[in-house]
Amino acid sequence: MMQFIDELTGIAGADCILQNESMKKHTTFRVGGPADYYVTVDTREKLRDVILLCRRERVSFYILGNGSNLLVSDKGIRGVVINTSTKLNRVTVEGTRITAEAGCNLAKVAREALNAELTGMEFAAGIPGTLGGAVVMNAGAYGSDISHIITEATVLTIDGEFIRLSKDALELGYRTSCIERNKYIVIEAVFELKKGKRAEIASYMEELAARRREKQPLEYPSAGSTFKRPEGYFAGKLIEDSGLSGFRVGGASVSTKHCGFVINDKEGTAGDILELCNKISEVVRDRFGVGLEMEIKKIGDF
Ligand SMILES: Cc1cc2nc3c(=O)[nH]c(=O)nc-3n(C[C@H](O)[C@H](O)[C@H](O)COP(=O)(O)OP(=O)(O)OC[C@H]3O[C@@H](n4cnc5c(N)ncnc54)[C@H](O)[C@@H]3O)c2cc1C
């Protein structure tokens, strides 16, 4: 193991590696035990080298964006968590095209679009994730999603190759893409937007932000919508109609403001959250015969 740490340090630099780092600090749910190694990389080549090292030494690794769609186990994560969000975050605008690196905050990309008077990215301004996480999830809101604007992405394969994938090759669907299935790592993506008017773009962003503040429990730790939308239904409505508004397990509860959100309002654990999610699914299935699938990704041993 000492040799592994030495090599990891050689690639990332000693000040970019934390040991036993609590994942509470890196997830919007504010839960999760320690990651053995938490590594921040500042170039795509370092990212590749860390992955190749982990593969060679059979150490598991996990790519972290902003942790806004994650439920990390209270036992933490064995192996290496690779943080992309701090340094891999360059954005460039050329005409109507925006190219952004994976670690870039979506709100920042949306702001750059606004500054360049480009329309199409407004839906993303309030999604608290990175661009990489958004491509993986085909994140979306208010009738749009990443698939509406992306033209291509550069990904890293687990064999250490950088390849470009067209929009079609990304197989973007409702909160899915081929990225996870193929164990790709998003490095960068290109978006094609349309020329718009600054005042209109700004006002639409403000309108969407106001709708979020009004409808979503943004004042509490959460990971956004807990469950995917089952075909023909809305998860939040099914949960509300099951009488589960405010239902609680330990420190986690179903938001009374929006039943589609599980919130960590009383310093709950990942165990509380998962148990609550399981109970919600059970009740909704018994009541309506509809299966709920979690949109949130579970990481580590539960
Ligand atoms: C208050 C709130 C509101 C939200 N609203 C919305 C919404 O309106 N619409 C919506 O779609 N989502 C929403 N979300 C959920 C979340 O913000 C999105 O899913 C977001 O795209 C996740 O990005 P992230 O960087 O936080 O990814 P993470 O949570 O860090 O990771 C998510 C998954 O992507 C993987 N991943 C991350 N980066 C990369 C990369 N570079 N390469 C390969 N894999 C990677 C991770 O390994 C993990 O499997 C909301 C969340 C919160 C807390």
Ligand as a Chemical Component Dictionary entry (heavy atoms), coordinates in Angstrom:
data_LIG
# 
_chem_comp.id                   LIG 
_chem_comp.type                 NON-POLYMER 
_chem_comp.pdbx_formal_charge   0 
_chem_comp.three_letter_code    LIG 
# 
loop_
_chem_comp_atom.comp_id 
_chem_comp_atom.atom_id 
_chem_comp_atom.alt_atom_id 
_chem_comp_atom.type_symbol 
_chem_comp_atom.charge 
_chem_comp_atom.model_Cartn_x 
_chem_comp_atom.model_Cartn_y 
_chem_comp_atom.model_Cartn_z 
_chem_comp_atom.pdbx_ordinal 
LIG C1  C1  C 0 -31.579 20.900 -4.580  1  
LIG C2  C2  C 0 -31.304 20.000 -5.768  2  
LIG C3  C3  C 0 -31.992 20.193 -6.953  3  
LIG C4  C4  C 0 -31.766 19.343 -8.047  4  
LIG N1  N1  N 0 -32.451 19.573 -9.197  5  
LIG C5  C5  C 0 -32.234 18.786 -10.262 6  
LIG C6  C6  C 0 -32.941 19.008 -11.482 7  
LIG O1  O1  O 0 -33.728 19.925 -11.627 8  
LIG N2  N2  N 0 -32.695 18.171 -12.524 9  
LIG C7  C7  C 0 -31.792 17.151 -12.436 10 
LIG O2  O2  O 0 -31.604 16.420 -13.426 11 
LIG N3  N3  N 0 -31.126 16.922 -11.288 12 
LIG C8  C8  C 0 -31.302 17.706 -10.214 13 
LIG N4  N4  N 0 -30.618 17.466 -9.055  14 
LIG C9  C9  C 0 -29.702 16.308 -8.959  15 
LIG C10 C10 C 0 -28.239 16.593 -9.366  16 
LIG O3  O3  O 0 -27.901 17.955 -9.154  17 
LIG C11 C11 C 0 -27.967 16.200 -10.820 18 
LIG O4  O4  O 0 -28.191 14.832 -11.037 19 
LIG C12 C12 C 0 -26.524 16.542 -11.239 20 
LIG O5  O5  O 0 -26.403 16.389 -12.630 21 
LIG C13 C13 C 0 -25.481 15.675 -10.555 22 
LIG O6  O6  O 0 -24.205 16.241 -10.797 23 
LIG P1  P1  P 0 -23.001 16.098 -9.753  24 
LIG O7  O7  O 0 -21.814 16.761 -10.356 25 
LIG O8  O8  O 0 -23.391 16.564 -8.416  26 
LIG O9  O9  O 0 -22.793 14.526 -9.785  27 
LIG P2  P2  P 0 -22.481 13.554 -8.551  28 
LIG O10 O10 O 0 -23.645 13.526 -7.647  29 
LIG O11 O11 O 0 -21.151 13.884 -7.967  30 
LIG O12 O12 O 0 -22.396 12.174 -9.345  31 
LIG C14 C14 C 0 -23.536 11.630 -9.984  32 
LIG C15 C15 C 0 -23.084 10.433 -10.839 33 
LIG O13 O13 O 0 -22.291 10.920 -11.915 34 
LIG C16 C16 C 0 -20.975 10.343 -11.865 35 
LIG N5  N5  N 0 -20.041 11.370 -12.338 36 
LIG C17 C17 C 0 -19.882 12.622 -11.870 37 
LIG N6  N6  N 0 -18.969 13.271 -12.637 38 
LIG C18 C18 C 0 -18.556 12.388 -13.572 39 
LIG C19 C19 C 0 -17.632 12.454 -14.660 40 
LIG N7  N7  N 0 -16.924 13.548 -14.938 41 
LIG N8  N8  N 0 -17.465 11.341 -15.432 42 
LIG C20 C20 C 0 -18.144 10.191 -15.171 43 
LIG N9  N9  N 0 -19.013 10.083 -14.157 44 
LIG C21 C21 C 0 -19.219 11.167 -13.380 45 
LIG C22 C22 C 0 -20.759 9.927  -10.439 46 
LIG O14 O14 O 0 -19.799 8.900  -10.372 47 
LIG C23 C23 C 0 -22.175 9.475  -10.065 48 
LIG O15 O15 O 0 -22.427 8.177  -10.535 49 
LIG C24 C24 C 0 -30.814 18.307 -7.948  50 
LIG C25 C25 C 0 -30.108 18.120 -6.756  51 
LIG C26 C26 C 0 -30.343 18.963 -5.671  52 
LIG C27 C27 C 0 -29.553 18.765 -4.411  53 
# 
loop_
_chem_comp_bond.comp_id 
_chem_comp_bond.atom_id_1 
_chem_comp_bond.atom_id_2 
_chem_comp_bond.value_order 
_chem_comp_bond.pdbx_ordinal 
LIG C1  C2  SING 1  
LIG C2  C3  SING 2  
LIG C2  C26 DOUB 3  
LIG C3  C4  DOUB 4  
LIG C4  N1  SING 5  
LIG C4  C24 SING 6  
LIG N1  C5  DOUB 7  
LIG C5  C6  SING 8  
LIG C5  C8  SING 9  
LIG C6  O1  DOUB 10 
LIG C6  N2  SING 11 
LIG N2  C7  SING 12 
LIG C7  O2  DOUB 13 
LIG C7  N3  SING 14 
LIG N3  C8  DOUB 15 
LIG C8  N4  SING 16 
LIG N4  C9  SING 17 
LIG N4  C24 SING 18 
LIG C9  C10 SING 19 
LIG C10 O3  SING 20 
LIG C10 C11 SING 21 
LIG C11 O4  SING 22 
LIG C11 C12 SING 23 
LIG C12 O5  SING 24 
LIG C12 C13 SING 25 
LIG C13 O6  SING 26 
LIG O6  P1  SING 27 
LIG P1  O7  DOUB 28 
LIG P1  O8  SING 29 
LIG P1  O9  SING 30 
LIG O9  P2  SING 31 
LIG P2  O10 DOUB 32 
LIG P2  O11 SING 33 
LIG P2  O12 SING 34 
LIG O12 C14 SING 35 
LIG C14 C15 SING 36 
LIG C15 O13 SING 37 
LIG C15 C23 SING 38 
LIG O13 C16 SING 39 
LIG C16 N5  SING 40 
LIG C16 C22 SING 41 
LIG N5  C17 SING 42 
LIG N5  C21 SING 43 
LIG C17 N6  DOUB 44 
LIG N6  C18 SING 45 
LIG C18 C19 SING 46 
LIG C18 C21 DOUB 47 
LIG C19 N7  SING 48 
LIG C19 N8  DOUB 49 
LIG N8  C20 SING 50 
LIG C20 N9  DOUB 51 
LIG N9  C21 SING 52 
LIG C22 O14 SING 53 
LIG C22 C23 SING 54 
LIG C23 O15 SING 55 
LIG C24 C25 DOUB 56 
LIG C25 C26 SING 57 
LIG C26 C27 SING 58 
# 
